[in-house]
Structures are given as structure tokens and as C-alpha cells.
């Protein structure tokens, strides 16, 4: 801000002094019943919020640009600015303007940023609103996370040679609204580019923490690994201080810090979360058509947020999976329990966010009424869970408390339908406080007194149509019509002249007015005091109510899985420790729901760690290969959530990770082609997969030339099968790869069944043993609606190509084709002498994935040179 205080009014000078301390924020300055913005802030806000830009004469030389919004509707405007990426400072009046001497004292009471906002207008009931902090150490990084609106706080350490990838995957999974870094923290440029591409809505801010403050100890104590590990402690301290400086509250709701570990949960990277469309579809980023859309029958906001977390972070620990399955099974098998539980859960409001608003002082009486509604439903939950003495349902029941002391205060203290504001009375129930009841009697009995007063004045003056009334401008008055003004006694004091009459006051009426107005003012003050007492009563029980809220959220997530299982006719999978994935008549949980006019064709899958760990899947486009592979991944993931499955029978060994390479697109933001994106994803899989992982690979190598792509595809298959030994589904149009079943143990061929009727083809969508050497591309083109002339020409060309390379169309294996091609003068050699010598000297089994990729690239370039295609 370049303006100085010279020549400005005292109020504008006060504004400018406050603005100096918050130059990087929009300053909302409370002025009466409005929040006003001035100078450049006003120009920005008027543009972003479509407000009228006016001027204020705060300077004798130049008018000041200004705009404003009513204080009672400010939340909606703030939400729009927050979503557009602005930070906002709220400057409130700290004293009653009527009692102020000189300029009203004002202070910034809170700063709103995407990661610290608590307004319902910004928050989504089904999403956490995380603030993240990152610190980099020697070959590792620590990520701190907090949701101020729910009281959740956690941390994660990424280490090892691929710590950047691990950190990005965790950030993508948590989807923070804001990331805070120390001023001197240097994240790799590639990392920041990827962050802006994957999370464009995430605001990045710098903040210098105060080394003399120990917010960590105040919130989480000094015990445990997090406090004793300097990098973790510094990251959490940075995050907490940033929250405190913005929210300006004790933040007692942040009282439990958990570590995000990967040894007890399945790890899903950003690519898998996106490709499997777990919580956001790839079309428009919404929930529609996702796994979350199918499984989410939650009745509470806490349950909805937890369900999202369960989907993105399934369990790996078999005991915990079994515990959830048993709880789900109980609800599936008891329709009465399931129905009554759902009805009770629907009455539970968003306890976590209500508690956070109570803690920071922004809760109103409606929040208290919502808390009361939720606590009134708790006894029903306890009653329904009482018969269960062991298992997860019993544990959840023991964690849910009735909080009778708090409920009693809320029942006695808060009216059924309280007002929105807390400063104007109307919140406290009659009978809660004797002094308040007495004041209400004075204020509410004024009508009877006015009627008696009016009758008495009429008798005394003889003015029969005299009226006693009240308005906010003049207060109480006596109104006399023009024709009877002459009868008005001298004791009447004229107050206002009307077209048809005069209004007067008398000392007795003025005294009554002062008594009534004094009573109303005292009511407002006393109600606010009593409201704060009730709020403090709730704050005293904040931690225990938080525990209840979390338990209810978990119970709701279990209920949601049970509802999905019941409605979808799902079955409970059996867990195995033999490294197998066996599914009979499995169905894609999302696709089967989207089909309206046809039945979903179920399919089996059999994978193990020995003779059938890698399936090569061939068949035409549009026949269902991608759907089948995603189906297998989703069913394994659902198993590890504790969910039942859409199938006839299943035996699942939990996997540590699911990797996907499905579909591809150019990454224009970083200048990467489709093929480069594909290779990056494959490289990530080869670097991080283990023998306990599940890998889904679709059309690897299709983004480059045929021989390059086929070579890469085969090398990847061999490396996974021989080195990693992960359970893998590999879909391809390189039919030459089906020979690998005969060359390597563990590889099996499967294909999509096709029925030919003359020139027509019917895709049966059944997965059958054995490979296929046909893609039916022209038939797919016909289904897509290509012109008949184009299709006829394609058929002619196909026959010509088949005549030139007949062996290829007889399903001859890749090695045999290469031998024939080497003797065909019209085609030239696939491998020249140099390339052949290089290949023969390679020890593929000892090469790293990166070395294999580099070698393949060099061989491809050499092949082009020997073929005369590269100078």
C-alpha cells in the first residue's frame, strides 16, 4: 500500500495502520452493520464479487474507492474469495460504538486461508479441509497435516531414493487445500510443477515460525517419536504456529497426533487413485460413477469423510480386515438392526465441525441446538449395540458416550429454534435463569401496560381516537389526529408532525420506554453471558465428545458398507495368506450399476504367486479388457476396506500396493508426450512394486513404433515375472507376446471370447483361457460409425498386408516372425549385426528398470540408423 496517513480522517488512518500489517490479504473492516473494503482491496473485491464500487470522502484531495457487504451475510462472500485463492483478514469492532470515546477500537480477530477456514460456506461435509506443512531433510521429507474443522492431525515421513514420489502420492491422496513451507525451504522444482499440475487448487504459502514457542508440546505433549524426532517436531510446530496465527484461538480440538504408516495399510499412488476412479471420475472430477459413489450410504458427515479415507487407504492387516468384515456381516444379516441404526444415524449432525466452531468461539446457538439433536440420538445407538459383547461393534459402543451433563445443559438452556446471531437474545429457554425470566416479564408485559395507559389517557383527555404506539426511530408515542389536536393538554410534548396528525410524549411514557429498552438490553447481555457459560460446559467435554464423534463416524462407515452389500447382493470374501487372488463370477461394482438395458457379464480370475501370477490378456478393443482389469483391482481394494464383494465367491490375499498403467494422455504442463507419461508410470511401478503387489498394465508400449513398443512390452513382462514376481494383469494388442506362456513359468494367456456371425462380430465379454491373434479393429471401427467406404478400403488393405506377412496372421509367435522377416529382402532385418551382438551380451536379469529402459532406447535408435531412418 503506497498511501500515507496524511490528510485522511482518523478512521481511515486506523484502517491504514491495520492494513500495513496485512498487506498480502484482503482486509474486511467492520464499520457498523457492514464489512467495508478500501483502496486496492475494494477494487479487487468489487471485481471478484461483482459488487458496486463506490467512493468515500476520506481525504480532501482524492476520494477513496470502497465497497462493502452486510456483516450478517459476509460468509458467502468470504467463501467465494477463499475459493479464488485469496487470503482474508477480518477486522472487528472490539468495543460498543455507543460507548466508545473517539475512534472505535478495532483488531484483526482472524485470518482466513483455504487450510484454516471454518465457515460452512467453504467446507464440504464429505471432504476434509487439510492444511499441510512440509520439511525436507537428508534424503527424506516430513508431511504434517491438520484439519482444523474436525480436529484431525497426522504426519507422514517419506524416505529413501524415491522420497519425492512417496511424498507426492501422500499429498495427492490427502488433497490439502493449502501447503505451508518455511521461508528457506527448497522443494525440488519438478516437485512444485507436479504439485501445481495435480493439485491446482492447493495454495502454497511461506511462514516463519517463532523458535521461542512450543505449540507442539501444548497440543500433543512431549512423549513419543514425533516430538523426539527434530524434523517431525519442526514440521508440526510450523503447521501449528501457522494455524494459531490465523485462527487466533486455543485450538483445543487439535489434541491427538497420529502417524500415517504404510505397514498396516495398502499404498495407492496418485496414478492408481486417478485411474481406478476411486473418489473422483476422470470426466469432470465429481463423485458420480466412482467407487465412492457406489459404496457411500453414510448417514453422517463424519462417516462420509471416513468412507473416503477408507477407500483411499485400505487395510493391509488381515486381523483388522476381518474385524470390519464381521461387523459388516452382522448388519447385513440383521435387517431390523440395519434399518434402526440407519434411522438413528440420520439424526446425528456434524459433531466434529460443531465442536471445532465451539472451540474457536465461532459457534452460534443453532450449533448448540444441532449438538443437542445429535446427543439425543446417542442413547438409541447405545441401545442397538448393547447386545454385542465382543468384536468391532462392541468396541465402538464402548467409545460412544451419552454425555448426559452436556445434554442436560443444552436441553434446559437452548430454545428449540434459536436465532442465527448470539448478540440479540432469543437463545435461552424460559426457566433456565431466574434473573433472565424477570427481565423477560418486564419486556413482554409492555403490551398490557400500554393498553391500560392508553385507556387512562383517553379518559383523562376525552380524546377517544387517541393511540399509543412504538417505532424504532422515535420510540413510544401518543398519536392524535388533526381534528382533535386542540384537546391535547399542555403536559403533552410534541415529538413529530404527520400529514393527518401529531405525535406526543409524556414523562410517564418516556420512563416506561427507558425501562423496557433497558430490560431488552440487559436481556441481550445476560443471554450472551449464559450462552458462553453453556459453550464452556461443552468445551470442558470436548475431547470425550470428539471420541464419540469418531466412533459414530466409524459405525456409520460400517453401516454404509453393509447397505452397499445388502443392496448389491454382495458376498463376504475369505482372506488367505497363500498369495492367491481367486474370484468366481466377479462383477465390476460401478459398471454393473450404470448398465440400464443389459446385464453385466461376470468373470473369474485366478492369480497366485507360483504358476499363474502374470496374465497376458488379449482381445479386441471395446470387448472389456480394461473393465475386467479394473474390476479385479477394485474387488481386491474393496476386500481390504472390509467390504463385501459383487461376486459368487472370493478368496483374497491382501496386497501391499495396487499399481495401474491404464490409458494415457499428453502432459502439456510439463511438456511430456503420451509415451513419456506412460514410461514414467511404468518406471514407477518397476521401482516400487514387490512380490506382494497387484499390477494392472494396459497397452504398454502403444505410444511408439510397433517394434519399439513390442520390445518394451515384452521386457516389462519378463522383468515383472522374473524379478518382481508380483501378481499382474497385462492387456496387450501385441499378440506375439502370447508365446511367453511357453517360455516362462508363471505366465498364462487369457482372452476375450468373440463370436463371429458372417462379417459381424459379437463381443461376449467373457474371459477365457488362451490367447488370440486377432484385434477386430475394423469391426470396432464399424461400431464407432466410420463411413462404409473407409471400412471397405480398410478391409482391402488388411488383405494386402496379410498377404505380405502371412505368418503374422496365422498367429505365429514373435520369434518365428523375426526369423522369417530376416530372410525377406523386402522387409530388411529387424536386428542388425551390431544390435544382435549387443543383445546377446546383455544380462537382462541383473539390469535395473532404468538401465533396461535406457538400453532399449539405445537399441531402438541403432535400429533406426541401420534401417536408414535416422541420419
ABEGO torsion letter per residue (X at the ends): XABBABGBBAAAAAAAAAAAABAABBBBBBBEABBBBBEAAAAAAAAAAGBBBBBBBABAABBBBBBBBBAAAAAAAAAAAAAAGBBBBBBBBABBAAABBEBBBBBBABBBBAAABABAAABBAABBBBBBBBBBBBGBBBBBBBBAAAGBBBBBBBBEAAAAAAAAAAAAAAGBABBBBBAABBBBAAAAAAAAAABAABBBBBBBBBAABBAAAAAAEABEAAAABAAAAAAAAAAAAAAAAAAGBAGAABABBBBBBAAABBBBBAAAAAAAGAABBAAAGBABGBAAAAABABABAAAAAAAAAAAABBBABAAAAAAAAAAAAAAAABAAAAAAAAAAAAABBBAAAAAAAAAAGABBAAAAAAAAAAAAAAAAAAAAAAABABEAAAAAAAABBAGAAAAAAAAAABBABBBABAAAEGABBBGABAAAAAAAAAAAAAAAAAAAAAAAAAAAAGBAABBBBBBAAAEBBBBBBAAAAAABBAABBBABBBAABBBBBBAAAAAAAAAAAAAAAAAAAAAAAAAAAAAAAAAAAAAAAAAAAAAAAAAAAAAAAAAAAAAAGBBBBBBBAAGBBBBBGBBBAAAAAABAABBBBBBBBBBBABABABBBBBEBBGAGAAAAAAAAAAAAAAAAAGBBBBBABBBBBBBABBBBBBEBBBBAAAGBBAAAAAAAAAAAAAAABBAABBBBBBGBGAABBAAAAAAAAAAAAAAAAAAAGBBBBBBBABAAAAAAAAABBGBBBBBBBBBBBEABBBBAGBBBBEBBABAGAAAAAAAAGBBAAAAAAAAAAAAAAAAABAAAAAGBBAAAAAAAAAABAAAEBABBAAAAAAAAABBAAABBAAAAAAAAAAAAAAAAAAAGABX
